[in-house]
Amino acid sequence: MNTRYSFIILTYNEEIHLPRLLSSIAGLNAPTFVLDSGSTDNTTAIAEAAGATVLQHPFENHPKQWDFALKNFNVQTPWVICLDADHIVTPELFLLLQNFNEEQHRDINGIYFNRKNFFKGRWIKHGGYYPFYLLKMIRYDVGFSDINENMDHRLVVPGNTIIWKNGHILEENLKENNISFWISKHNKYSDLLAHEEIERMLSLRQQIVKTHFWGSPDERTAWLKQRWWKLPRYLRPALYFTYRIIFKLGVLDGRTGLIFHFMQGFWFRLVVDIKIDELLKQRNNEAK
């Protein structure tokens, strides 16, 4: 059994995704833990058949789900790798993990993986979506989930991190090939994001990750978010969509890519802004 790292995976009705992920990491012989949020399909049976330890926990949001997972599994390895069920570990990343040497990473607390995101079978290569680095491998009991975020889930580690640029995780949610599923999912996400932004306006939420444009990928994201929150609502979705399409060459992603950039970069952000105004109006009416 691998004693260097374990895998933690979040699931909910992932019978079409989980076998792909488990197959891609099977040869690493690492302890695997699955936190499920009430699947009604064969997800948990697939996980258990693969030898994974399975726990159940009701889903509230991704940051809190990761927080529960990191605190409640009996992890015995110094490192954990946190993946979503719709991820796949590429052979290049598999090789990096297979050859991972703890002695060479004594001063490192976190490792960023490079992600390739797919929509309706197409790799979204432009529009700021590649390269895209996610902190996925952390020292256990050192790293933690940022529960000050309501939707954007990220892991946080103090100290040094490194980036593996060549090893990739592939992210492709096959359920999102049905645009109705995508819209329903992002409608729920827009609720979370609108409430979060209202709470930030009221200073009820603070950023844990320090802001630094030239820092780690997450520090740069934190810096950009601060600028985003200051932009005028309704204008910022249009600016962001234009930035992705023109300046980040999203137009080169073809028709499918343009649909993705429009829906994720404009439509979703516009819905969030509309809901923010609705929430502010509701608060004002209740205060009268």
N, C-alpha and C positions, 0 to 999 in steps of 0.2 A: 504493500500500500504506500502511496505517495505521502511522505511526511513533511513536504515543503509547503504545500498549499492545499486549500479546499475550494470547492465551488459552491456558491450559493445562487439559487435561481428562483425568481418570482414567477408564479404561474396563475392563470385563470382561464380555464377552457382552452388549453394549448395542445390538444392532442394532434393537431396538424403541424405544430412547430417543435414541440419538445423532443420527438425522436431525432430530428435533424441535429439539434444542439447536442444531445447526449451522444449521438454517434460521432460527432466531431471532436469530442473530448474523451471518448472511451479509452483510448490507448494511453492516456496520461495516468490512469489508475489512481485518481485523486478522490478523497472523500467528497460526496456530493450531498448537498442539503437543498430541499425544495420547500419554499413557503408558498402554500396555495391559499387562495382567498375564496374558496367555496365552489370549485369547479363542479359542473354537472355532467361532464363528459368523461373520457377515460384518462385524463391527465394524471391523476394521482396513481392509478394502476400502472401506467407507463413508467412513472418515476420509481415506484416501488420495485417493479420488475427489473429495473436497471440497478437496483441496490441503493437507491437514494433514501435518505432520511427525510420524511415528510411531516410538516406541521401545518396546521390550519390557523388562519387569522383573518378576521373580517377586514376588508379593504376600505381605507379612508382616503389615502393618497399615497403616492409612491415614496416620498421621503419618510413617512411614518412606517410604511411597510418594510422599507430597508432598515429602519431603526430597530423595529421588532426582530427582524431576521438576525441582525448582528448581535443582538442582546440575548436571544433565546435558543440558538443552536449551540450544541456542545462541540464547538470547534476546537481541535487539538493541534492545529498546524499554525506556524507563525504568520502565514499569509492567507488571505482569502481573495478569491476572484468572483466578482459580483456581476451576474449576467441576467439579461431578460430572456424569456423563453424563445423569442423570435430571433435570437442571435445564433450565428454559426461561427465557430473558430476555424479560420483558414489553415491550410497546411503550414504556411510560413509562421503563423502565430503558434501553432501546435509545436513546431520545432523550437521556437524560442522558449516556450514553457517546458518542453521536454528537457532542454539543456539549462534550465534556470539553476543558477548556483547562488545559494544564500550567502556564501562567504564574499561574493563579489558585489553584494548589495547591502552590506552592513550599514552604510550611511544613508540608505534610501528607505523611505516609508511608503511610497506610492509609485505606481507605474501606469502611464497613460497608454491605452491601446488606440490604434487608428481605426475609425469606423467607415465602412461603405454602406450607405443607405439606399435601399431600393423601393421604388413605388411602381406598382403595376408591372413588375418584372424588369423595370429599367433602373440602372444605376444612376442616381442623381449625382453627377460628377461636378457640377458647377453651382453657381448661386451661393457660394460660401459653404457648401455641404461637403466639400472634400479638398484637402484633408480635414478631418474632424476628430479631435482627440478627446477621449473619455477616460477619466480616472476609474479604472475597473479592478485594479489589483492593489490591495492595501495591506499593511501590517494589521493583523487582528489585534484588537484592544488598543490600537493606536488611531486608526481611521474610524470615522463615524459618518452617519447620514445627516445631511443638513436639513433639519426639520423646520428651519425658518423659511424654507421654500415650500410653496403649496402645490406646485405642479412640476417644475423643473427639478428632477431628482439628481442630486450630485453627492458624491462621497467627498469627504474632507480629511486631509492628513496634515498634521504639523510637520515641519522639517522638509527634507529634500524629496523631490520627485524627478522621474525621468520619463522620456517619451520613446516608445517603440514605434517608429514610423513605418516600418516594413511589415510587421505582423498586423493583420487586420481581423476585426470582427465584421461579419456581414449582418446587416439588420434588414430583414424583409418580413413584414407582417402580411401574410397571405390573405387574412381576413379583410385587410384594407383595400384589396382589389375590388371589393364592393364599395362603391362611393357612399352608399347610404350608411354603411358601418363606419367609414371614416368620418362622415359628418356627425353622426351620433356621438362618436368618441370625442371628437374635438369640441362639440357643443358642451359636453361635460367638463372638458379641460378649460374651456373659456369661463365657466362658472368659477372654477378654482382660481384661475388667474385674475379675474376681475375682483374677487373677494380679497385676494392677496394684495393687489395694488391699492385697494381702498385702505387696507390695514397698514400698508407702508405710508400712505398719505397721513394717517393718524399716528404714525411712529409706533405702531404696535408690533411691527416686524423690523428687524435689522439684518443687514448682510453680515454673515460670519466670515465669508471669504474676503480678504483684503482686495482692494481695487488697484490694479496695476496693468496698464496697457501692454507693457513689455514683459509681464510676468508669465506665470503658468497659463495654460489654456483657460482654466477656471477663473483666475485673477483677471484675465482680459475680458472674459464674459461678464464678470461682476462690474468692471469699469464701463463696459458698453451698456449694461442694464441701467446704470445710474443716468447715463445720457438719454436713454430711451424714455425713462419715467418723466423726464423734463420736457420732452417733445409734445407739441399740441396733439391732443386726441383727434382722431379722424384724418389728420394729415400724416401722422407717422406710419400708418399702414401703407399709404401710397408711396411715401419716401422709401420705406423698406423694400417694397416690391420692386420699385425702380432700381434700387441699389443692387438687388439680387439679379435682376434680369439684365441690366445694362453693365454695371460696373463689375459685377462678379460673373458675368457671361452666362447667366442662367438660360439665355436664349439658345445656347448651344445644346441644351438638354432635350431639344426636340419638343414635339407636341405633348407627350406625356410629362416631360419635365416642366413645361410651361403650366400645365394643369396643376402640378404639384406646387410650384412656386406661387401660383395665384392663390390656391386654396390655403396653403400653409403660411405664406408670407403676407397675403393681403386679406383674404376672406376671414381667416381665423382671428387675425389681429383687429380687424374691423368689428367683429362680433364682440370681442373683449371690450373695446372702447364703448360700444353701445351699452353693454351690460354695466360698465363702470358708471355711466351717466344714469342708468336706471337705478342703481344702488344708491348713488348720491341723492337723487330725487326722493327715493324712499326714505333715506335718513333725514332729509330736510323736512319731509311731511310729518315724520314721527316726532321731530323736535318741536313742531308747532303746537 
